[in-house]
Amino acid sequence: MRVGVVGTGMLGEAVGLRLLSCGHTVAVHNRTLAKTARLAGAGASVMDSAREVAAASDVAITCVTDADAVRDVAFGPDGLAAGAHAGLVVADMSTVCPDDSREISRRLSSERGIPMVGAPVMGGPDAAATGRLVVIADGDKGAVEACMPALRDISQEVHYLGGAGTAHTVKLAMNLQIASLAISISEGIELTRRAGADPEAFLKVLNSTYFSTGMSRKKAHRMARGEYPATFLLRNLEKDIGMAVRLAGSRGARLPGAEAARAAYAGAVRAGHGELDYTGILRHISGR
């Protein structure tokens, strides 16, 4: 396929590199040109605008920070909508509020006739690089099918959930699991260390039980050593927890665990840990 990627941060870059390795033609754009260097070296065409990416693509993937950034790359003077053509589909991998996703989808469809697929993912850059992401998809089913050649090459599974906004709702619910697990593991490590036990012993026992997780097996040992190589920035997870709490409130629900996690992550951002991996919440909890 001809696939565009707008937003080539850690995840967008990995997605683009994977698509290139699978034989797709890839066009990319990022506000910071230096972040397209690896993709250019691998054979991607670097475009000056999202409009040019759209014009050169069958599927244009957006992978940006928040809903305002999605609106900017979609509807700005040089945005995706300005490069609309028959057959173009926009697939948004950004983590945004489902209400925003529905509004952006409606605008793209009504103003430019462009179908939008919600396509947030689980798994970071390493999973993208090896085609092991889990894609959570929503929107028009025909548009989702049109994206499948690209989505299948970056993922081990694609879950189609239905109408616009449903994928981003589930994505926020999944990110609550990430935040809670990171805090729980961090507190277990901190408790055992402060009480004179070996945190590695805690992790060995944890990983021998039903309560073992991918995080406790793959990231927790680095956490115990004070290593937090970034795959998902702490400040971005704090943003997502806040969105989940606000979404719940708008629907008359209260999420006390999420509210506590939000406070912890907000404190970590204020303390200057926002550019660490989200597992760097341990540094904040330990006061280091």
Secondary structure, DSSP 8 states (H G I E B T S, - for coil): -EEEEE--SHHHHHHHHHHHHTT-EEEEE-SSGGGGHHHHHHT-EE-SSHHHHHHT-SEEEE--SSHHHHHHHHHSTTSGGGG--TT-EEEE-S---HHHHHHHHHHIIIII---EEE--EES-HHHHHTT-EEEEEBS-HHHHHHHHHHHHHHEEEEEE--STTHHHHHHHHHHHHHHHHHHHHHHHHHHHHHTTS-HHHHHHHHTTSTT--HHHHHTHHHHHTT----SSBHHHHHHHHHHHHHHHHHTT---HHHHHHHHHHHHHHHTT-TTSBGGGHHHHHHT-
